[in-house]
Amino acid sequence: MRAAATAGGLVVIGAAVVAGRRGMLEGAADTVGGWMDAAVDYLGGAALDMQNANLQAFLRMIRYAEGTASANGYRMLFGGRLFEGYADHPRIAVTAKSGGKSITSTAAGAYQILARTWDAFKAQAGVSDFSPASQDRVAVMLIRSRGALGDVYAGRLEDAVRKCAREWASLPGSPYGQPVKSMEQVAAVYTGAGGFVA
């Protein structure tokens, strides 16, 4: 087995085995980002570099955009109330005004993840609770599901934000009609948190 170093410091062990067994990398090899997403997908998240500076900065940027960058952000419900305990997603439907209209949502935590989204991704992320670490890991699975994880690792901020804007309604370019942050605002938070822009 060989180790292949990639952008952002992520090291995937046995990438040649990945290519040989699944043939996944052929279509994704046109970009480093696609290659990394394919390799990480095959490895079931085992190769995720959760300490990668760009990834940590991108997660911080999402929390800022979602209004959950405070000390209590990991305990925040849609609308700003707090929930108790991290045993599981709180599954509390809250109706609040957003962008001048009433919205009912089960969004919770630092990344305002819906209960149904949490249920769909928690097993893939290998988590069993709603702790801050588990929320971070599921957020990374959501980034990956949007095809943006390689962009994040490589510092392609605008590409990653564009892809993730369909996941997080507060990001620039989101189609959901809720208040959004500007690219300049999120880029400032990202770089201020140590993220590198390619």
C-alpha positions as CSV (number, residue, x, y, z in Angstrom):
1,M,0.0,0.0,0.0
2,R,1.1,3.5,-0.7
3,A,0.3,6.8,1.1
4,A,-0.8,9.6,-1.1
5,A,-0.5,13.1,0.3
6,T,-3.1,15.5,-0.8
7,A,-3.9,19.2,-0.4
8,G,-4.7,20.5,3.1
9,G,-2.6,17.9,4.7
10,L,-5.0,14.9,4.4
11,V,-3.2,11.6,3.9
12,V,-5.2,8.7,2.5
13,I,-3.6,5.4,3.0
14,G,-4.0,2.8,0.3
15,A,-5.4,5.1,-2.4
16,A,-4.2,2.7,-5.0
17,V,-6.3,0.0,-3.4
18,V,-9.3,2.3,-3.5
19,A,-8.8,2.8,-7.3
20,G,-8.3,-0.9,-7.9
21,R,-11.2,-2.2,-5.9
22,R,-13.9,0.3,-6.8
23,G,-12.7,2.2,-9.8
24,M,-14.2,5.3,-8.1
25,L,-11.3,7.6,-8.8
26,E,-11.4,7.5,-12.6
27,G,-14.3,9.9,-12.9
28,A,-13.2,12.0,-9.9
29,A,-9.5,12.3,-10.8
30,D,-10.0,15.5,-12.8
31,T,-9.7,17.5,-9.6
32,V,-7.9,17.0,-6.3
33,G,-11.2,17.7,-4.6
34,G,-13.1,15.1,-6.5
35,W,-10.3,12.6,-5.9
36,M,-10.3,13.3,-2.1
37,D,-14.1,13.1,-1.9
38,A,-14.1,9.8,-3.7
39,A,-11.4,8.3,-1.5
40,V,-12.9,9.5,1.7
41,D,-16.3,8.2,0.6
42,Y,-14.9,4.7,-0.1
43,L,-13.2,4.7,3.3
44,G,-16.4,5.5,5.1
45,G,-15.1,8.7,6.6
46,A,-12.2,6.9,8.3
47,A,-9.7,9.2,6.4
48,L,-11.4,12.4,7.5
49,D,-8.9,14.9,8.8
50,M,-11.1,16.6,11.4
51,Q,-8.2,18.8,12.5
52,N,-7.5,20.2,9.0
53,A,-7.2,24.0,9.4
54,N,-9.4,24.7,6.3
55,L,-12.1,22.3,7.5
56,Q,-12.1,23.8,11.0
57,A,-12.3,27.3,9.5
58,F,-15.1,26.2,7.2
59,L,-17.1,24.7,10.1
60,R,-16.5,28.0,12.1
61,M,-17.8,29.9,9.1
62,I,-21.0,27.8,8.9
63,R,-21.6,28.4,12.6
64,Y,-21.1,32.1,12.1
65,A,-23.6,32.2,9.2
66,E,-26.1,30.1,11.1
67,G,-25.9,32.4,14.1
68,T,-24.5,29.7,16.4
69,A,-21.0,30.8,16.9
70,S,-21.6,31.6,20.6
71,A,-20.6,29.4,23.5
72,N,-24.1,28.0,23.5
73,G,-24.2,27.4,19.7
74,Y,-24.1,23.6,20.0
75,R,-27.3,23.7,22.2
76,M,-29.3,26.1,20.1
77,L,-32.7,25.4,18.5
78,F,-34.0,27.2,15.5
79,G,-35.2,30.6,16.7
80,G,-32.6,30.9,19.4
81,R,-33.9,28.9,22.4
82,L,-31.6,26.4,24.0
83,F,-32.1,22.7,24.5
84,E,-30.8,20.5,27.4
85,G,-28.6,17.4,27.0
86,Y,-26.7,15.8,24.1
87,A,-28.1,12.3,24.2
88,D,-29.8,12.7,20.8
89,H,-31.1,15.4,18.4
90,P,-33.7,17.3,20.4
91,R,-36.4,16.8,17.8
92,I,-38.3,20.0,18.9
93,A,-40.3,21.7,16.1
94,V,-40.1,25.5,16.6
95,T,-42.0,28.1,14.7
96,A,-40.2,31.4,14.3
97,K,-40.0,34.4,11.9
98,S,-37.1,34.3,9.4
99,G,-36.8,36.7,6.5
100,G,-40.3,38.1,7.3
101,K,-42.1,34.8,7.2
102,S,-43.1,32.1,9.7
103,I,-41.0,28.9,9.4
104,T,-41.4,25.7,11.5
105,S,-38.2,23.8,11.8
106,T,-36.6,21.0,13.8
107,A,-33.2,22.6,13.1
108,A,-30.9,22.3,16.1
109,G,-27.3,22.6,17.2
110,A,-24.3,24.5,15.8
111,Y,-25.1,23.6,12.2
112,Q,-28.9,23.8,12.6
113,I,-29.4,20.2,11.4
114,L,-32.9,19.0,10.8
115,A,-34.0,15.9,12.7
116,R,-34.6,14.0,9.5
117,T,-31.2,15.0,8.2
118,W,-29.6,13.9,11.4
119,D,-31.3,10.5,11.2
120,A,-30.1,10.1,7.6
121,F,-26.4,10.9,8.4
122,K,-25.7,9.9,11.9
123,A,-24.9,6.2,11.1
124,Q,-22.7,7.2,8.2
125,A,-20.8,9.6,10.5
126,G,-20.5,6.9,13.1
127,V,-22.0,8.9,16.0
128,S,-24.5,7.9,18.6
129,D,-25.2,11.2,20.4
130,F,-25.7,14.9,19.6
131,S,-22.5,16.1,21.3
132,P,-20.4,18.9,19.8
133,A,-18.0,16.4,18.3
134,S,-20.8,14.4,16.8
135,Q,-22.4,17.6,15.4
136,D,-19.1,18.5,13.8
137,R,-18.7,15.1,12.2
138,V,-22.2,15.0,10.8
139,A,-21.7,18.6,9.4
140,V,-18.6,17.2,7.6
141,M,-20.7,14.4,6.2
142,L,-23.2,17.0,4.9
143,I,-20.3,19.0,3.3
144,R,-19.1,15.8,1.7
145,S,-22.6,14.9,0.5
146,R,-22.7,18.2,-1.4
147,G,-19.4,17.3,-3.1
148,A,-17.6,20.1,-1.4
149,L,-15.2,18.3,1.0
150,G,-12.3,18.3,-1.5
151,D,-12.9,22.0,-2.2
152,V,-12.7,22.7,1.5
153,Y,-9.5,20.8,2.0
154,A,-7.9,22.5,-1.1
155,G,-9.0,26.0,0.0
156,R,-11.5,26.5,-2.9
157,L,-13.7,28.6,-0.7
158,E,-16.2,30.0,-3.2
159,D,-16.7,26.6,-4.8
160,A,-17.3,25.0,-1.4
161,V,-19.7,27.7,-0.3
162,R,-21.6,27.5,-3.5
163,K,-22.1,23.8,-3.2
164,C,-23.0,24.0,0.5
165,A,-25.5,26.8,0.0
166,R,-28.2,24.2,-0.7
167,E,-27.5,22.7,2.7
168,W,-27.2,25.8,4.9
169,A,-29.8,28.5,4.1
170,S,-27.6,31.3,5.6
171,L,-24.7,30.9,3.1
172,P,-24.3,33.2,0.1
173,G,-26.3,31.9,-2.9
174,S,-28.8,29.9,-0.9
175,P,-32.1,29.5,-2.8
176,Y,-34.3,29.2,0.3
177,G,-35.3,32.9,0.7
178,Q,-33.9,33.3,4.2
179,P,-31.5,36.0,5.2
180,V,-28.0,35.1,4.0
181,K,-24.5,36.4,4.7
182,S,-22.4,37.9,1.9
183,M,-19.3,36.1,0.4
184,E,-17.2,38.9,1.9
185,Q,-18.6,38.2,5.4
186,V,-18.1,34.4,5.3
187,A,-14.6,34.8,3.7
188,A,-13.5,37.1,6.5
189,V,-14.7,34.6,9.1
190,Y,-13.1,31.7,7.3
191,T,-9.7,33.4,6.9
192,G,-9.9,34.9,10.4
193,A,-10.3,31.3,11.7
194,G,-7.1,30.2,9.9
195,G,-8.5,29.0,6.6
196,F,-6.4,29.2,3.4
197,V,-7.9,30.4,0.2
198,A,-6.4,28.9,-3.0
